[in-house]
């Protein structure tokens, strides 16, 4: 990957403006995306390019004037989703929508979607409370972490002071909310941890550190310890062999659990989260990573077909695509493009895109969430954002 090319194309454009209005705008127009696709990602075909363009068009047409995307605010209950605020402004979806545009090479204040990018960033900043918590309508730490990650990527482009202040408070809240286990839970300052929340926080911290925001080393070290202790061991495997529930109770050695306790469930999505957390923390060589990647490849086809149109599918593959892209090589190609035995995630998603450019989510926050995440997954190989680069 040529990082200098990526930067010249608008990913890390330096800005000198001090005001919020000018500080969120890139200084030069990004080059034509067709050129970028051909020179940077020749392996990505026209079908993927078309799908991402249509996904962005749908997101643009469904963004509110205030900058947010609406969805069903709620939380996971086992394999279900309990809605607490239907079709309301959603911090997490807005962050993911913003990331989808950034991952496709769009920048604040420039180009076809510059206004959409800028409005989304402004909305996220406006959701920041005095203590740094970014929330609306009762959204939780998932949304806060996604918002922190998105703003860190925008800050890396703009160096906006107002954005820096909000980002600094957000990072401090994440660091302060880490508990004794080394992880995080659904709400700030919770005493328990789980893998699905922890990965969000670590990736938000990684993006913030990439953008120049201070992140204490001990926070990352404690998170790595938590993740390693959350991998299923052989003794736990024997317990689960009797109670296996397909895709929700897998017993393979090396898969990652929801929580540290011995009876906690493990899954494709949690294993993707565990591997991505290690990568995000700077751990690239570990037997757990190899076993986790192999397990995901073995179970990808079944997982995707089991949870199609479920938020499990989108969440699991959002982290799986990051894990496989960083890993690279044959595993990445088999996951993204498919092998003789399995359907790659690129074909799986493009086959299921609706005629209007959206994707469906029958269990979870809704269509805006699904479309943002699906577009993001497809756009990972475009290499625009530092957090998604090898």
Secondary structure, DSSP 8 states (H G I E B T S, - for coil): --HHHHHHTTSS------SHHHHTS-SS----HHHHHHHH-TTS-HHHHHHHHHHHHHHHHT--TTS--EEEEEEEETTEEEEEEEEEE-HHHHHHHHHHHHHTT-BTTBSTTHHHHHHHHHHHHHTB-TTS-B-STT--HHHHHHHHHHHHHHHHHH--HHHHHHHHHHHHHHHHH--TTS---SSTT-S---HHHHHHHHHHHHHHHHTT----HHHHHHHHHHHHHTB--HHHHHHHHHS--TTTS---TT-BBSSSSTT--B-HHHHHHHHHHHHHTT----HHHHHHHHHHHHHHHHHHHHSTTBHHHHHHHHHHHHHHHHH-HHHHHHHHHB-SSSB-HHHHHHHT--TTS----SBSS-HHHHHHHHHHHHHGGG--SGGG--
